[in-house]
Amino acid sequence: MTDDNSPRIPKLSDDNWASWSMTMEAQLIRKKLWGMVEITIPKKKSDGTEKTKEEMRTETDMAMAACDSSKMAECRAELILNVEPTQLAHMSSQDPSEIWFELESVHRAHGFATALAYRRKFLSAKKGLKQSMRAWIGHIRHLAFE
């Protein structure tokens, strides 16, 4: 059963991390669950001075400890319900932020060879004869986004 207020997003597969992560983040923000994935701590104190690494670590640990277990479970369920069954192996943790980090490390391309492959794909792209200009621009923007 789907929530009528939730947009239908494609499930995460091996090749759609960039679009899935952006859409999933928006969905979690809308459901007020993004704080379970990404805990943000201000880098400056109220007096404007920078916090030390130890202060940052302490505040992060306190924020993580304050996370509501039911909210974490709800966030984890959202993530699990929006992936293909092949991705479930990356979701063994009970902590949604660890799940997100694991999925990101598996799917986000990084390294010199990957950058080179994306650059080659971008530079060798050609507009098809029957492809509209609007579709071509969309394709190029998608390549740049990846």
C-alpha positions as CSV (number, residue, x, y, z in Angstrom):
1,M,0.0,0.0,0.0
2,T,1.4,3.4,-1.0
3,D,1.0,6.7,0.8
4,D,-1.1,9.0,-1.4
5,N,1.1,12.0,-0.4
6,S,4.3,10.3,-1.5
7,P,5.5,10.6,-5.1
8,R,6.4,7.4,-6.8
9,I,10.1,7.3,-7.2
10,P,12.1,4.6,-9.0
11,K,13.7,2.1,-6.7
12,L,17.5,2.2,-6.3
13,S,19.2,-0.1,-8.7
14,D,22.8,-0.5,-9.9
15,D,22.7,2.5,-12.2
16,N,20.5,5.3,-10.8
17,W,22.2,6.5,-7.7
18,A,22.4,10.2,-8.7
19,S,18.7,10.7,-9.4
20,W,17.6,8.2,-6.6
21,S,19.6,9.8,-3.9
22,M,18.3,13.3,-4.7
23,T,14.7,12.2,-4.8
24,M,15.0,10.0,-1.7
25,E,16.6,12.9,0.2
26,A,13.7,15.1,-0.8
27,Q,11.2,12.5,0.3
28,L,12.9,12.0,3.7
29,I,13.1,15.7,4.2
30,R,9.4,16.0,3.5
31,K,8.6,13.3,6.0
32,K,11.0,14.9,8.5
33,L,13.3,11.9,8.6
34,W,16.4,13.3,7.0
35,G,17.8,14.2,10.4
36,M,18.2,10.5,11.0
37,V,20.5,10.2,8.0
38,E,22.5,13.4,8.1
39,I,23.2,15.0,11.5
40,T,24.4,18.6,11.0
41,I,26.3,20.4,13.8
42,P,27.2,24.1,13.4
43,K,31.0,24.6,13.2
44,K,30.9,27.8,15.1
45,K,30.0,28.5,18.7
46,S,27.3,31.1,19.6
47,D,30.1,33.6,20.2
48,G,31.4,33.1,16.6
49,T,34.5,31.2,17.4
50,E,35.3,27.9,15.7
51,K,34.6,24.7,17.6
52,T,37.4,22.2,18.2
53,K,37.3,18.7,16.7
54,E,36.7,17.3,20.1
55,E,33.7,19.6,20.6
56,M,32.3,18.7,17.2
57,R,32.7,15.0,18.0
58,T,31.0,15.3,21.4
59,E,28.1,17.3,19.9
60,T,27.7,14.7,17.1
61,D,27.7,11.8,19.6
62,M,25.1,13.6,21.7
63,A,22.9,14.3,18.7
64,M,23.1,10.6,17.6
65,A,22.2,9.5,21.1
66,A,19.2,11.7,21.1
67,C,17.8,10.2,17.9
68,D,14.4,8.6,18.5
69,S,14.5,4.9,17.8
70,S,11.1,4.8,16.2
71,K,12.1,7.6,13.8
72,M,15.2,5.7,13.0
73,A,13.2,2.6,12.3
74,E,10.7,4.6,10.1
75,C,13.6,6.1,8.1
76,R,15.2,2.7,7.7
77,A,11.9,1.3,6.5
78,E,11.6,4.1,3.9
79,L,15.0,3.4,2.6
80,I,14.4,-0.4,2.4
81,L,11.1,0.1,0.6
82,N,12.7,2.2,-2.1
83,V,15.4,-0.1,-3.3
84,E,15.5,-3.1,-5.5
85,P,16.0,-6.5,-3.8
86,T,19.5,-6.7,-5.1
87,Q,20.4,-3.6,-2.9
88,L,19.2,-5.1,0.4
89,A,22.7,-6.7,1.1
90,H,24.0,-3.1,1.7
91,M,21.3,-2.4,4.3
92,S,22.1,-4.6,7.2
93,S,22.7,-1.8,9.8
94,Q,19.9,-0.5,12.0
95,D,21.2,3.1,11.7
96,P,19.9,4.9,8.6
97,S,23.0,7.1,8.3
98,E,25.2,4.0,8.1
99,I,22.8,2.6,5.5
100,W,23.0,5.8,3.4
101,F,26.8,5.9,3.7
102,E,27.1,2.3,2.6
103,L,24.8,2.8,-0.4
104,E,26.7,5.9,-1.3
105,S,30.1,4.3,-1.1
106,V,28.9,1.4,-3.3
107,H,27.1,3.4,-5.9
108,R,28.8,6.8,-6.1
109,A,31.5,6.7,-8.7
110,H,34.9,7.9,-7.6
111,G,38.5,7.7,-8.8
112,F,40.5,8.7,-11.7
113,A,39.3,6.0,-14.1
114,T,35.7,6.8,-13.4
115,A,36.2,10.5,-14.0
116,L,38.0,9.7,-17.2
117,A,35.1,7.4,-18.4
118,Y,32.5,10.1,-17.6
119,R,34.5,12.7,-19.4
120,R,34.9,10.5,-22.5
121,K,31.1,9.7,-22.4
122,F,30.4,13.4,-22.2
123,L,32.8,14.5,-24.9
124,S,31.8,11.8,-27.4
125,A,28.0,12.3,-27.0
126,K,26.2,12.9,-30.3
127,K,22.8,14.1,-31.0
128,G,20.6,11.5,-32.8
129,L,19.0,12.5,-36.1
130,K,15.4,12.1,-34.7
131,Q,16.3,13.4,-31.3
132,S,14.7,16.7,-30.4
133,M,16.9,19.6,-29.3
134,R,15.0,19.6,-25.9
135,A,15.8,15.8,-25.5
136,W,19.4,16.4,-26.5
137,I,19.9,19.2,-24.0
138,G,18.3,17.0,-21.3
139,H,20.7,14.2,-22.1
140,I,23.7,16.5,-21.9
141,R,22.6,17.9,-18.6
142,H,22.0,14.4,-17.3
143,L,25.6,13.4,-18.3
144,A,26.9,16.6,-16.6
145,F,24.8,15.7,-13.5
146,E,26.3,12.2,-13.3
